[in-house]
Amino acid sequence: MTNTPIQFCEDPDKIDIAALQNLLNLCAFWAEGRTKEGLEVAIANSNPVITVWEGERLIGFSRATTDCVYRATIWDVVIHPEYRGIGLGSKLVETMLAHPRINGVERVYLMTTYQQDFYKQIGFQENHTTTMVIYNNDFPQHQISSEQSEQLTNEIMQQY
């Protein structure tokens, strides 16, 4: 850690994907093996995306997806180990929660099974009512082409 001021940034275009991949590999066992291409897609489909910087060094990251009304989900909250314990993780999550796309949402979910006591201090609570998941890699028959999707949509719309 240096005397360089720490800054939070909402511009996903400033993210060096290789630096993010390194940060995730260092900080998050659950993110091992994420590809640069996959991270680019995840970031492109997330808003807000918030990063934490010490000068030019990426030291924190989080992203969210939301419908801006009913539900939002916060993903991938990480702080570099050298910067933990000084409040940056809390500030990162609080910055995410204060973002205009998240702030008025009815429910904000946090996708984690790790460091739950930390998140409880911020106000999150365990949720035992929405824990179902499907792993699409295990069920390739669920994958349909865009043409098939369009055809199904048209068939459904004709019924109404």
C-alpha positions, 0 to 999 in steps of 0.5 A: 500500500502506498500514499496514493489516494484510493479511488472508486470508479464506475466506468467499466471501460477503464478495466484492464481485463488481464488485471481483473483476471489476476485480481480474481485469481488471487482473491477468489477461489470461486472465480478460478478459471474465468476467461478474459472473454467470459469476464468481458461478457459478464462486465458488458452485461452488468450495470453498475460495475464498480472498481477500486484503484490505488493509482493505476493498480486495480485493488477491488471490483464488484458488479451487479445486474438489475431490472431497476425496480424489483430485483438486483443481484450483486456479484464478484465482490473482491478486495486485494488481500493487501487492502483488506481490513481498512473498510474498502470492502464495506465501502465497495458494497455500500457504493454499489447499494447507493448506485441509482440503478440499485438504490430503489430496488425492492430486493438486492441479492448477494451471490455468495456463500463466503464471508457471510458474517462480513455481509451481515454487518452491512445489512444482508441476511441469509435467504433460504427461499430462493436458492435454486439453480440450474447448471446449463452445462449439465443440460445442453438440451436447454440451449436453443438457437436464436431462430428457435427462440424467435419461433417459440416467442412468436408461437407464444405471442400468437396465443394471446 
